[in-house]
Amino acid sequence: MTKIGVFDSGRGGKSVADRLTKLFPKVEIVLVDDSENMPYGSGRPSEIFTKTDHAIQPLLEAECDAIVIACNTATTNAIVDLRKKYPSTNFVGIEPMIKPASKMTRTGVVAVLATPSTLKSHRYQRLKRQWASRLTVVEPDCSQWARLIEIGESKRIDVHSAIREVKRWEVDVIVLGCTHYHHIKGRIEKEAGPHVRVLEPSDAIGARLDSILRLNSVLPE
């Protein structure tokens, strides 16, 4: 049976796995996380790679046809080295949706909600240079959000203050740069209001997987 592996540092990957289950009902979705070693968001790149490499071993052993790194921090800091170490494995990364945001914005101002490691990563900085060089990118402090969501304390997140800050800049697109934040997408959308688009990449991941599985002739009809 065709298998898609999904990895996240914590519980954020479940939202991606749930969406992929709907998109690929005849494919087995194998989900693993590394909650014991949370958080990833403040770690050094070498540390993030080591943690990710260790955590995905069950997916490699299961011989998944593709593995989704459903963690922006792990993608931006580790996916290049994972592809080098496991060249025969199809890795699909997840990264802040700067490109689509740059095409959607009318005010020229977008917000990226992400962990410190993602915001500091070379991959993210390259995305900004490539697609947002003429935009204003607002990056509010979300450094504690993933940890609070992981421990079931998302109600303690002050979404109101964060969104009030970005709306002062006339942001009209908000990018969710951490899969943990999918769990509070509804709150973010409510605070942002109907004129602000909130982007997360689950369907884009599905499209990429569809292409890979078809190319390898393993997508069930």
C-alpha positions in Angstrom: 0.0 0.0 0.0 1.2 3.5 -0.8 2.4 5.3 2.3 2.9 9.0 3.1 5.0 9.8 6.2 4.3 13.0 8.1 6.7 14.3 10.7 6.4 17.3 12.9 8.3 18.3 16.1 5.0 18.1 18.0 1.3 18.0 17.6 1.2 20.5 14.7 1.7 17.7 12.2 -1.7 16.2 13.0 -3.6 19.0 11.2 -1.5 18.3 8.1 -2.0 14.5 8.4 -5.8 15.0 8.8 -5.9 17.1 5.6 -3.8 14.6 3.7 -6.1 11.8 4.8 -9.0 13.6 3.2 -7.0 14.3 0.0 -5.6 10.8 -0.3 -8.2 8.4 1.1 -6.6 5.3 -0.4 -3.1 6.1 0.9 -1.8 5.2 4.4 -0.8 8.2 6.3 1.9 7.5 8.9 2.4 10.3 11.5 5.3 10.7 13.9 6.3 13.5 16.1 9.1 14.4 18.5 7.2 16.0 21.4 9.7 14.7 23.9 12.3 17.0 22.4 10.2 20.1 21.9 10.7 22.9 21.3 12.6 23.0 18.0 11.9 26.7 17.4 14.9 28.1 19.3 17.5 25.5 18.4 20.7 25.7 16.3 20.5 24.3 12.8 22.8 21.4 13.6 20.7 20.5 16.6 17.5 20.7 14.6 18.9 18.4 11.9 20.1 15.8 14.5 16.7 15.8 16.2 14.8 15.6 12.9 17.0 12.8 11.5 16.5 10.7 14.6 12.8 11.3 14.7 12.0 10.3 11.1 13.7 6.9 11.3 10.3 5.1 11.8 9.1 6.7 8.5 12.3 5.6 6.7 11.9 2.0 8.1 8.3 2.0 7.0 9.5 2.7 3.4 7.2 5.6 2.9 6.8 6.7 -0.7 7.2 10.3 0.4 7.9 12.0 3.7 6.4 15.4 4.6 8.5 17.4 7.0 5.4 19.2 8.4 7.5 21.6 10.5 8.7 24.9 9.1 11.6 25.0 11.6 12.8 21.5 10.5 12.3 22.3 6.8 14.1 25.6 6.8 17.0 24.2 8.9 17.3 20.5 8.0 15.7 19.4 4.7 18.7 20.1 2.5 20.9 17.9 4.6 18.2 15.2 4.9 18.0 15.1 1.1 21.8 14.7 0.9 21.8 11.9 3.5 18.8 10.0 2.0 18.9 10.8 -1.7 16.4 8.0 -2.6 13.7 9.4 -0.3 11.1 11.9 -1.6 11.0 14.7 1.0 8.3 17.4 0.8 9.1 20.4 2.9 6.9 23.1 4.4 7.9 26.7 4.5 6.3 30.1 5.0 4.1 30.9 2.0 5.9 34.1 1.1 5.5 33.6 -2.7 1.7 33.3 -2.7 1.4 36.1 -0.1 3.4 38.4 -2.3 1.0 37.8 -5.2 -2.1 38.3 -3.0 -1.3 41.4 -1.1 -2.8 44.7 -2.2 -1.3 46.9 0.5 2.2 45.6 0.1 2.4 44.5 3.7 2.3 40.9 4.9 2.8 39.3 8.3 4.6 36.0 9.0 3.9 34.2 12.2 6.8 31.8 12.8 9.3 30.5 15.3 12.6 32.3 15.9 14.6 29.6 14.2 12.5 29.8 11.1 12.7 33.5 10.9 16.5 33.4 11.3 17.1 30.5 8.8 18.9 31.1 5.5 16.0 29.4 3.6 13.5 31.9 5.0 15.7 34.9 4.4 16.2 33.7 0.8 12.4 33.5 0.4 12.1 37.0 1.6 14.8 38.3 -0.8 13.3 36.4 -3.7 9.6 37.2 -3.2 9.2 40.1 -0.7 12.1 42.5 -1.5 9.5 45.2 -2.3 7.1 44.3 0.5 7.0 45.1 4.1 7.1 41.9 6.1 5.9 42.1 9.7 7.2 39.4 12.1 5.5 39.7 15.5 6.9 37.8 18.5 5.3 34.3 18.5 8.2 32.6 20.3 6.1 31.0 23.0 3.1 29.9 20.8 4.3 26.5 19.7 5.2 25.5 23.3 1.9 26.6 24.7 -0.1 24.8 22.0 2.0 21.7 22.5 1.2 21.6 26.2 -2.5 22.3 25.6 -2.4 25.9 26.9 -3.3 27.7 23.6 -5.8 29.8 25.5 -2.9 31.6 27.1 -1.7 32.9 23.7 -2.5 36.6 23.3 -3.6 36.4 19.7 -5.4 39.8 20.1 -2.3 41.7 20.8 -0.3 40.1 18.0 -2.9 40.7 15.4 -3.5 44.2 16.6 0.2 44.9 16.1 0.2 43.6 12.5 -3.0 45.4 11.6 -1.4 48.7 12.5 0.8 48.1 9.5 -2.2 47.6 7.2 -1.3 43.9 6.7 -3.8 42.2 4.4 -2.2 38.7 4.3 -1.0 36.7 7.3 1.2 33.7 6.7 1.1 30.9 9.3 4.8 29.8 9.4 4.4 27.0 11.9 2.0 24.0 11.7 1.3 24.3 15.4 -0.5 27.6 14.6 -3.0 25.8 12.5 -4.7 24.8 15.7 -5.5 28.5 16.4 -6.2 29.5 12.8 -9.8 30.2 13.6 -8.9 32.7 16.4 -6.3 34.4 14.2 -8.9 34.8 11.4 -11.5 36.2 13.8 -9.1 38.8 15.1 -7.8 39.7 11.7 -11.2 40.2 10.2 -12.8 39.4 6.8 -10.4 41.6 4.8 -7.2 39.8 5.8 -6.3 36.5 4.2 -4.7 33.8 6.4 -2.5 31.3 4.6 -1.4 27.8 5.6 0.1 25.2 3.2 -1.8 22.0 3.7 -3.4 22.0 0.2 -0.1 23.1 -1.5 1.6 20.1 0.2 -1.2 17.9 -1.2 -0.6 19.1 -4.7 3.1 18.5 -4.4 2.5 14.9 -3.1 0.0 14.2 -5.9 2.7 15.1 -8.4 5.4 12.9 -6.8 3.1 9.9 -6.4 1.9 10.1 -9.9 5.4 10.5 -11.2 6.4 7.4 -9.4 3.2 5.6 -10.5 2.2 4.8 -6.9 -0.9 7.0 -6.6 -4.0 4.7 -6.1 -6.9 5.3 -8.5 
